[in-house]
Each structure stands twice: as structure tokens, then as C-alpha cells.
Amino acid sequence: MAWTDHVARSTGLVKIYGGEVPPLRGVHLHAVDLHRGGPTLSLRFNLARYPADPPHKWAAQGYNRVQVTLAVSGIDSCSIEGFGLDPVVDIDLEPGDGGLVVSVDSDDVRVRAVGQSASLARMSAYLQGDG
């Protein structure tokens, strides 16, 4: 089962990747935010692979990265340990504990949360230079 099967509003992302959305392995994590509304945990990260056939607008701009924000609502529990300057993490979404269990793991950061549902809150593309 793909991670997008657990995420509402992910159809556009699935379409952009031609049905082959990359797994959440080796993603560059930019932000972990907790919001009292919901309460909600937001994870903002770059997917590890750019789509083979991106939207025309993205191709015309020369974009080479896709960034998404995953919002997990109805947070029952959450723990965050560590962070880093450029954490590259693996993210898992699994049903369990009466909701959706979210795990973020790397040598630098570890996040564990249990929420009621997840949705794709934002998707964008940009040009990341070599520097």
C-alpha cells in the first residue's frame, strides 16, 4: 500500500507522478510544526525524486524539486527528539493505535505521533541549485 493511500487530497500528487509517487525514504525534512487547531502536526519535506513528466509550468521554470506539506490532524500524542541542519529522514504512515501512526526517523531527528487523519496540505515545486 502506498503512503498516499493514507492521505486525503493526494490525487493531484499521484497524477503528477503518473501513479508512481516515490516512497517517503531519504526525504529532506524542512520543518516540523505543531498547531493547536486540530491539534495538527505538519511535516514539510522534499520528495526524493522529481517526476519524470512534470506539469508544463514546472518544466518551463526548470524546477527540480517537489516539496509537500503533510498535515496530520487530531493529534493524540506526539514526541520530537533532535533535529539538524539538513535532516534526511524516512517517514512511515501506518494505521494503528486507534488512528494513524506517523514515524519520522534519521540519525538526527525522531518524531512519533498518533493522529486521526492525514492530508496533503500543500504541494509546490522549485529550483534547487547545487550550492
Residue pairs with C-beta under 8 A, 6 or more apart in sequence:
2 21
2 23
3 21
3 23
3 24
3 91
3 92
3 93
4 10
4 13
4 14
4 21
6 93
6 94
6 95
6 100
6 118
7 70
7 93
7 118
7 119
7 120
8 117
8 118
8 119
8 120
9 119
9 120
9 121
10 21
10 119
10 120
12 120
12 123
13 21
13 68
13 120
13 123
14 21
16 51
16 54
16 55
16 66
16 123
17 51
18 51
18 52
18 53
21 47
22 47
22 48
22 49
23 48
24 45
24 47
24 90
24 91
24 92
24 93
25 48
25 90
26 48
26 88
26 89
26 90
27 45
27 46
27 47
27 48
27 88
27 89
27 90
27 91
28 45
28 46
28 86
28 87
28 88
29 43
29 44
29 45
29 87
29 88
29 89
29 104
29 106
29 109
30 44
30 45
30 46
30 67
31 42
31 43
31 44
32 41
32 42
32 43
32 80
32 83
32 104
32 109
32 111
33 41
33 42
33 44
34 40
34 41
34 42
34 75
34 78
35 41
35 42
38 71
38 73
38 74
38 75
39 73
39 74
39 75
40 71
40 72
40 73
40 74
40 75
40 115
41 71
41 72
41 75
41 78
41 102
41 111
41 113
41 115
42 69
42 70
42 71
42 72
42 121
43 69
43 70
43 72
43 91
43 102
43 104
43 111
44 67
44 68
44 69
44 70
44 122
45 67
45 68
45 70
45 89
45 91
46 65
46 66
46 67
46 128
47 65
47 66
47 67
47 68
50 63
50 64
50 65
50 66
51 66
54 63
54 125
55 125
58 125
61 125
61 127
62 127
63 125
63 126
63 127
64 127
64 128
65 125
65 126
65 127
65 128
66 123
66 124
66 125
67 122
67 123
67 124
67 125
67 126
68 120
68 122
68 123
68 124
69 120
69 121
69 122
69 123
70 91
70 118
70 119
70 120
70 121
71 118
71 119
71 120
71 121
72 100
72 102
72 113
72 115
72 117
72 118
73 115
73 116
73 117
73 118
73 119
74 99
74 115
74 116
74 117
75 113
75 114
75 115
76 97
76 98
76 99
76 114
76 115
76 116
77 112
77 113
77 114
78 111
78 112
78 113
78 114
79 110
79 111
79 112
79 113
80 109
80 110
80 111
81 109
81 110
81 111
82 108
82 109
82 110
83 108
83 109
84 106
84 108
84 109
87 106
87 108
87 109
88 106
89 104
89 105
89 106
89 109
90 104
90 105
90 106
91 102
91 103
91 104
91 105
92 101
92 102
92 103
92 105
93 100
93 101
93 102
93 118
94 100
94 101
94 103
95 101
96 114
97 114
98 114
99 114
99 115
99 116
99 117
100 114
100 115
100 116
100 117
100 118
101 112
101 113
101 114
102 111
102 112
102 113
102 114
102 115
102 118
103 111
103 112
104 110
104 111
104 112
